[in-house]
């Protein structure tokens, strides 16, 4: 699907309250267009709707006007330079960055990762910047409002199912 058409759908999804769908569309666009900082900024805005400062900081990391608290939350959640390289989802040389600030950020993350691991790393070779086997696990972070609400919703659903099941069992025994 073309970029413009997908962005129109993102806008429609957001207007209709389909935030998870908009988020997924934007994640796909960032994957397809990793150099487009506007897409990353839009994705950060969606994560702000969830109250997820770390993910907002992740997608604003290459922007000079980023929020320091979000940046700190991102850096805390993705504690190692290798994790940050993976999280930034960059492809190709840093020179492809749209701004000099973004280029400097990318160079700094790659250099820190290479220094920590003791060998050169490359954005296009994720195996070169893996920290170890623990990288297969997702980084943990603080609870978000959206995550807590989802958990409560699941709990309510299970309790409702059990109540119906018990009522049916009681009816059978009577």
N, C-alpha and C positions, 0 to 999 in steps of 0.2 A: 504494500500500500504506500503511495507517495507521502512524503513528509507533510505537505500542506493538508492533505485529506486526513491524515492521522491526527494532526493538531486540531483540526475542526472537531474530530470525534472526542479528543481529550477535553476540549471546551464544553462539548455537549454532555459528556460524562460528568464533569465537575458541576455543571449547572443542574443536572438531575440528581446530584448527590452520590453518584457512582464513583466514589473516590478510589477504591481499590482497582477498578478497571482503568481509570485515568492513570494511576500510578504504574500499572503494568504496561500500558501503551507507552508512557514516557520512558520506562526502563528499556523497552525494546528500541525506542528511538535513540537513546543514549548509546546503546550497544551498537546500533547501525551507524551513528554519527558521533563518535567519541570526541571529536574536535569542536563540536557545537556547544559553546558554553551557555547559550540561551536555553537549550534543552535541559542542561544540568541545573540551571537556575529554576526552571519550571518544576523540575522534579523535587528540588529542595522545598519549594513552596507547598507542594503536595504533602511532603513529610511534616511540614509545620502544622498542617491540618490535623495530623495524628498526634502532634505534640512530641515528635521524635527529634530532639535537637541533634543527636549524633548523626542521624541519616541526613538531616538538613545540612549539617556541617560537612558531611561527606560530599554532597553534591555541590556545595558552594566553596569547597576547598581551593579551587583554582581561581576564585574571584577575589579581587583586591578589597571589595567592600563587604566581605564576609563578616558574619557575626562572631566575635571572639569566643563567646560562650558555646556556640555551636561547634566552632573549630576545636575547642578544648574537649567537648563531648565526643566528637569524632575521634580525636587523637587518643582519648582514654579508651573508647570501645575497641578501636583498632590499634592496639598498643605497640605493635612492632612495625618497622618500615615495610616489611614484606606483606603484612596484612594490609597496610595502607596502599601499597602498589596494587594488590588484588582489588581492594575496595574502590579505588579510583577508576578502574575499568578503562584505562588508557590504552591506546594501541599506536604503535609507530614511534617515530622520534619526537622528542620534546619540541623541536623546532616547528612542528605542526600546530602548536598551541596558538590560539587566536590573539593572545596578549603576552607581553613580556613577563608580566607577573605570573601568569599561568605556567609559562615555560620555566621560570625560576623555581616555582613550587615543584613541578615535576622533576626537574634536575635535582633539587634538594632531597626529595623522597627517594629517588633512585640511588643517589650517592650515599645517603644514610643506610640504605638497605645493603648496598655493595660493601660498605665499611663494616657493617654488623656481621655479614655473612663471610667476609673475607675473600670475595671473588666478584667479578663483574656480573651485573644483572641486566636484563633486557626486558623492556615492556612487552615485547612480542613473544617472550619465552617464559611463561609463568613458572615452569619448573626451575628456572634460574633464581627465582626469589622466594621459593617456599622455605619456610623456617624449619619445617620438620613434620612428622606425622600428625601432630596436634592441629595442623592447619586444616585438616578435613572437618574439624568442628567449627561451627559458627561462633563468632565472638559473642560473649554475653554482655548485656548492658542493662541499664536501669529499666524498670518497668515503665511502660507508657500507658497513657489513659486508654488508647485503643486496644492494647494488649490485655489490660485488666478487664475492660468491658467484654472483650471476646471470651476470656476465661469465665467470667461470671455468666455470660450467655450460655456457654457450654454446660456449666454446672446446673443452671436453671432447666435446660433441656433434658439433662439426665434425670433430674429430680421429677420433672413432669412425666417422663417416660415411666419411671419407677412407680409413681402414684397411680398412673393408669393401669400398669401391670398388676399392682397389688389390688386395685379395685376390681379388675377382671378376675383375679384369683379368688377374692372373697365372694364374688357373685357366683362363681363355679361351685364353691364349697357350700353355698346356701341352698 
